[in-house]
Amino acid sequence: DNLLEWPFSYRVTFSLLDQSDPSLSKPQHITETFHPDPNWKNFQKPGASRSSLDESTLGFGYPKFISHEDIRKRNYVRDNAIFIKASVEIPQKILA
């Protein structure tokens, strides 16, 4: 956390990976990308002063990312497992 610039403002991408055999059909991953709002409490630097009881910081997500019906249409669940990929675009100066 100390290497990042706060408030957190880097682009984030979530992908639900289609586990279908690529030799049989082209995978159809489900992807959502967002740029955090630096004014939201969720994207401020974590610290001891933040209360875990504060409901406004419980999390961030996509309640309609994919329906249960659509999950069953392809191989998003295979052998009782799903794969979710999370990517964050971090500036080169932090990686160096």
C-alpha positions, 0 to 999 in steps of 0.5 A, a space after each residue: 500500500 505504501 508504494 501506491 499513490 492515494 487515493 487509488 485511481 488506477 484502471 481496474 479490469 475484472 474478467 470471468 474466464 470461459 473455460 471452454 476448450 479453445 480448440 472447439 470454440 472461441 472463449 467468451 470471457 466476461 469483462 468489466 473495466 472501471 476507473 475508481 472515483 478517488 472521492 469514494 472512501 473505498 479508494 482511500 488509503 487503508 489504515 487503522 483509523 478506518 472502521 470495519 463497521 463503516 458500511 460505506 466501505 464494505 466493498 465495490 462490485 458489479 451486482 449484475 456482472 453476469 446472470 446465473 442463467 448466462 453462467 450456465 450457458 458456457 463453461 464458466 464453471 468447470 469441475 466446481 471452479 471458476 477463474 476470475 482475473 483481476 488486472 490493475 494498470 499501474 504506472 511504470 514508476 511504481 513497477 521500477 
